[in-house]
Every structure is written in structure tokens, then in C-alpha cells.
Amino acid sequence: MSFETSNTFRGRSLTAAGDWSVDEQRYLYDQTRKLKHAWHHGSESDLDPFRIQAPKELSVWLMFLEASTRTKESFRNAANFHNATLNTFDAATSSIGKKSESLVDTVKMLYGYSKRSIFIIRSKMEGVCLALSEQLGDYAGRLGRERPVFLNAGDGRHEHPTQEFLDEFTFLEQLNWDTKKIHVALIGDLLHGRTVHSKADGLKIFDQVIVDLVAPPELNMPTNYVTRMQENGFTIRTFTSIQDYLEKNAKEELSPIWYFTRLQLERMGDEIRDREAELR
């Protein structure tokens, strides 16, 4: 999966799981499967077809405006795998943090440092990657340059599409790459957990989808995501607790896949956060 001009992924941002079609996502997972096999069983040369071409022309910017370990280090290692120029943006000591410079102006400046740019952004601002993609895309057009790419590494309570793609890959491995059907239980903080929100579109790679939503009323999946799941043809069942889920399904089918999301305390209001012990 080389990063050539003819590649349909080149120059495209990923702001939400639905940005890529079902066929594109399935292609991504198939290529990832081959890459994983080459990583474990092949030689260094077997990995080359999966690397970005002309990596020194590409700058990868890690712009994490929220704390992160797993996502940030995953992208750091990915950039190193591709031999791209890696830059870690320090928001706390930047003009954003110290001089109230806008994120748009900061990204415009950083964009000028290389021929091609990928900005990996985590932020509390929902929709930030989409907004930057539109504004910087117009800016690049006026300059006659290749537009920068923005990858959403989590934006507020909105989505986390790259984590979603990893989840779908894991589901496919568990199901022996059978895309006919998936039955999954989403359990925990479905209100603030952005990874479960991305599943409203990410699970479309399966022909038949049954989703069991297990959460107390205070942490229910937002209505707009439930509606999107229903519009995508998913069968939705709701339960208020694990005990409720087990009791009501004593004679029915329990999901073989349980997906837990923790209490997202950093995104909660005081009213819910004060009930942390009860909700756990």
C-alpha cells in the first residue's frame, strides 16, 4: 500500500469513521492483515511495499492538545516505521498556549515547512479536524500546493476513527475474517466514550449487525448515534446494566463480544462526575 499519487487515500483526511467507504475500510483491513503477517514472518524487504514512498518529503506532526499515551505512541511508532520526518508539537509552550494564537494560523505556519504534511490531532474541540481540513484545503489550493492531511486522534465527545479501525480489525480477527454478521455488546460510558460513537459507521463493514447497548440512563448512547445505527440497518437492543443484560437474555442470545469503555471523567459535567462511585 504505497503512498503514490494514484493512491485514492493520498491527500484525504480522516475526521470520522464514515469518511471512508465500506470497501475502503475492508481494503485497509486486508492490507493490515498482510502487513501484520509480513511483520511477524517476513524480512525487512517484505515490509517495504507497505511504507510511504519518498518519506523525507513528508512531515508528520503530532498535535496532542489533550493527554495521551497509547494513541500518541502508536502514531509515533507508525511515523518511524515509514521513515517520515516526525515532529512533536508542544501545545503548552507554543503560541497557542502562551500568545492565544489560533490553531488555524499555527497549522498554516507548520504546513509551510515541508512538501507534504500529515497532522495528527487530539483535541477537546469537536469537529476540529474537519474544520482544519476545509480551511487548510482552501489555503493549499490558493498556494497551488498539495493539501495537508488531518487524522482525528479523538475530538471531545465526538469520534475516534483510528481507534475504531483498530477495533474493527480486532473484531475481524476474532471472527476469522467473516463479514456476514457481528453481534457486539457496548458496555459502560456510552455518552462520553467517543470510540463507541465511531462504531455507528465503523460496524457497517459487516452485512448484519446486532448491537446491545448496556449503560445506565445517565450514560446512554446519544440519540443521534443510535439513530445512525438504525439508519445503517443495525438491530439495537438496550439494557440498563450488566445484571439487566444477563437477566433479560437468560433464554436469548448474549453477545459473544463485550466491548467496555471506562467512565470518561475528563469529559463529564460535575453532576455526573460526583456520582462516579455509584455509576461504577
VOGU-3710 file (C-alpha; in Angstrom, 3 decimals, decimal comma):
1> msfetsntfr> 0,000/0,000/0,000  2,496/2,577/-1,199  1,686/6,262/-0,866  1,666/7,137/-4,568  -0,135/9,868/-6,468  -2,629/7,352/-7,861  -3,496/6,075/-4,391  -7,095/7,039/-3,560  -6,113/7,633/0,078  -3,462/10,233/-0,698
11> grsltaagdw> -4,434/13,725/0,381  -7,573/12,588/2,196  -8,211/13,432/5,821  -9,893/11,123/8,307  -12,219/13,144/10,528  -14,828/10,456/11,308  -15,212/6,726/10,654  -17,797/7,385/7,951  -15,291/9,319/5,821  -14,146/6,060/4,259
21> svdeqrylyd> -16,500/3,719/2,445  -17,090/0,098/3,427  -14,941/-1,081/0,515  -12,125/1,272/1,503  -12,223/0,087/5,097  -12,208/-3,565/4,046  -9,233/-2,853/1,786  -7,441/-1,199/4,724  -8,023/-4,230/6,963  -6,892/-6,641/4,238
31> qtrklkhawh> -3,660/-4,685/3,761  -3,146/-4,503/7,532  -3,578/-8,263/7,744  -0,836/-8,715/5,138  1,395/-6,196/6,897  0,961/-7,979/10,226  1,927/-11,281/8,632  4,986/-9,716/6,994  5,987/-8,105/10,309  5,914/-11,430/12,159
41> hgsesdldpf> 7,115/-13,802/9,453  8,819/-11,826/6,675  12,063/-9,976/6,136  12,673/-6,228/6,183  12,239/-6,109/2,417  8,789/-7,680/2,774  7,710/-4,578/4,719  8,802/-2,080/2,055  5,605/-2,296/-0,066  3,661/-1,036/2,953
51> riqapkelsv> 5,847/2,010/3,536  5,185/5,528/2,266  7,272/6,442/-0,764  9,594/9,458/-0,592  9,169/9,687/3,199  11,651/12,554/3,623  9,246/14,830/1,749  6,609/14,105/4,377  6,341/15,733/7,791  4,161/14,086/10,428
61> wlmfleastr> 3,005/16,430/13,182  1,778/15,005/16,482  -0,516/17,737/17,807  -1,955/16,339/21,021  -3,826/19,103/22,788  -5,118/16,519/25,293  -3,139/13,971/27,276  -2,494/10,652/25,526  -0,197/7,654/25,807  -1,395/4,767/23,625
71> tkesfrnaan> -2,693/6,769/20,674  0,219/9,190/20,643  2,865/6,474/20,882  1,093/4,379/18,248  1,291/7,250/15,775  4,886/7,995/16,769  5,869/4,420/16,003  3,887/4,468/12,746  5,751/7,585/11,575  9,057/5,939/12,474
81> fhnatlntfd> 8,040/2,814/10,543  7,524/4,955/7,437  10,796/6,858/8,000  8,894/10,142/7,816  10,088/13,349/9,462  8,442/13,287/12,879  7,592/16,456/14,802  6,023/16,600/18,250  4,082/19,805/18,835  4,239/21,115/22,407
91> aatssigkks> 0,960/22,962/22,913  1,819/24,152/26,424  4,845/26,176/25,290  3,503/27,166/21,869  1,975/30,427/20,707  -1,413/28,753/21,121  -0,788/28,237/24,810  1,178/31,416/25,520  0,043/34,030/22,983  -3,522/32,994/22,127
101> eslvdtvkml> -2,638/32,288/18,507  -5,376/30,427/16,644  -4,946/26,761/15,784  -5,598/27,573/12,117  -2,753/30,105/11,973  -0,412/27,723/13,781  -1,135/24,883/11,366  -0,717/27,206/8,357  2,750/28,079/9,595  3,758/24,459/10,224
111> ygyskrsifi> 2,351/23,414/6,859  4,929/25,638/5,147  7,870/23,589/6,422  7,556/20,601/4,072  6,213/19,481/0,704  3,661/17,151/2,282  2,159/17,196/5,761  0,072/14,943/7,961  -1,337/16,478/11,140  -2,491/14,005/13,782
121> irskmegvcl> -4,682/15,939/16,176  -6,285/15,161/19,516  -8,375/17,951/20,989  -11,353/18,756/23,169  -12,773/20,694/20,216  -15,302/18,520/18,403  -15,029/18,662/14,633  -11,614/20,324/14,677  -10,087/18,078/12,010  -12,981/18,630/9,635
131> alseqlgdya> -12,742/22,401/10,078  -8,967/22,396/9,559  -9,255/20,132/6,540  -11,672/22,545/4,887  -9,777/25,727/5,750  -6,285/24,427/5,014  -7,529/22,686/1,889  -8,685/26,045/0,541  -5,397/27,615/1,638  -3,355/24,930/-0,136
141> grlgrerpvf> -5,439/25,411/-3,276  -4,635/29,116/-3,354  -0,934/28,302/-2,999  -1,062/25,584/-5,639  0,271/23,015/-3,192  -0,763/19,528/-2,113  -3,358/19,828/0,610  -2,386/18,697/4,133  -3,947/15,603/5,681  -5,629/15,638/9,094
151> lnagdgrheh> -6,142/12,477/11,123  -8,573/12,663/14,025  -6,945/11,077/17,085  -10,023/11,876/19,213  -12,057/15,077/19,360  -14,016/15,736/22,526  -17,093/13,516/22,803  -17,370/13,189/19,041  -15,364/10,334/17,482  -12,096/8,414/17,485
161> ptqefldeft> -11,946/6,886/13,987  -8,416/5,484/14,066  -9,193/3,603/17,286  -12,375/2,392/15,615  -10,440/0,983/12,666  -8,185/-0,886/15,095  -11,273/-2,249/16,879  -12,827/-3,431/13,611  -9,578/-5,153/12,641  -9,617/-6,932/16,010
171> fleqlnwdtk> -13,263/-7,978/15,526  -12,415/-9,381/12,090  -9,534/-11,392/13,527  -11,831/-12,819/16,218  -14,435/-13,722/13,602  -11,915/-15,351/11,245  -12,463/-12,576/8,670  -16,129/-13,428/8,221  -18,047/-10,205/7,465  -21,508/-11,788/7,310
181> kihvaligdl> -22,546/-10,962/10,875  -21,369/-9,398/14,121  -23,118/-9,254/17,480  -21,391/-6,901/19,929  -22,285/-5,513/23,353  -21,118/-1,941/24,023  -20,850/-1,507/27,778  -20,058/1,448/30,031  -19,910/5,174/29,379  -21,625/5,328/26,000
191> lhgrtvhska> -22,423/9,031/26,375  -18,868/10,375/26,560  -16,945/7,435/25,019  -16,011/8,549/21,514  -14,779/5,114/20,383  -18,311/3,702/20,649  -19,686/6,667/18,704  -17,414/5,765/15,791  -18,982/2,315/15,697  -22,193/3,782/14,293
201> dglkifdqvi> -20,395/3,818/10,936  -17,418/1,527/11,522  -19,552/-1,585/12,017  -21,021/-1,177/8,530  -18,271/-3,455/7,207  -20,452/-6,332/8,444  -23,529/-7,384/6,472  -25,658/-7,974/9,580  -25,069/-6,065/12,808  -26,635/-6,554/16,238
211> vdlvappeln> -25,603/-4,028/18,889  -26,508/-4,379/22,568  -26,184/-1,046/24,386  -25,536/-1,603/28,092  -25,393/1,564/30,203  -27,306/3,360/32,955  -29,672/6,078/31,693  -27,205/8,827/32,664  -24,597/7,338/30,310  -26,784/6,198/27,405
221> mptnyvtrmq> -25,568/6,363/23,835  -26,530/9,775/22,357  -29,720/9,619/20,316  -28,060/10,787/17,100  -25,690/7,801/17,107  -28,494/5,349/17,902  -30,475/6,830/15,017  -27,491/6,490/12,682  -27,077/2,844/13,681  -30,727/2,209/12,926
231> engftirtft> -30,449/4,018/9,590  -27,488/1,763/8,786  -29,711/-1,267/9,364  -28,326/-2,312/12,742  -30,530/-4,185/15,229  -30,335/-2,256/18,513  -31,176/-3,602/21,983  -30,825/-1,530/25,164  -30,148/-2,531/28,764  -29,557/-0,505/31,928
241> siqdylekna> -26,826/-2,672/33,491  -24,874/-5,885/33,048  -27,239/-7,564/35,516  -30,201/-6,406/33,441  -28,455/-7,676/30,312  -27,816/-11,110/31,785  -31,304/-11,495/33,272  -33,195/-10,462/30,135  -31,034/-12,681/27,958  -31,214/-15,797/30,110
251> keelspiwyf> -33,102/-17,554/27,332  -31,850/-15,431/24,449  -28,584/-14,787/22,704  -25,842/-12,966/24,583  -23,246/-11,211/22,515  -20,001/-13,167/22,216  -18,102/-9,846/22,045  -18,227/-7,450/25,012  -16,654/-4,033/24,413  -16,096/-1,994/27,580
261> trlqlermgd> -15,489/1,735/27,770  -14,403/3,331/31,038  -16,021/6,296/32,734  -14,699/9,276/30,769  -14,352/11,501/33,838  -12,389/14,179/31,984  -15,378/14,835/29,696  -18,144/14,764/32,312  -20,012/17,543/33,999  -19,906/17,842/37,783
271> eirdreaelr> -23,391/16,337/38,201  -22,350/13,010/36,692  -18,759/13,077/37,937  -19,957/13,399/41,522  -21,725/10,049/41,095  -18,594/8,229/39,925  -18,658/5,539/42,630  -22,370/4,819/42,067  -22,046/4,588/38,287  -19,102/2,218/38,502
//
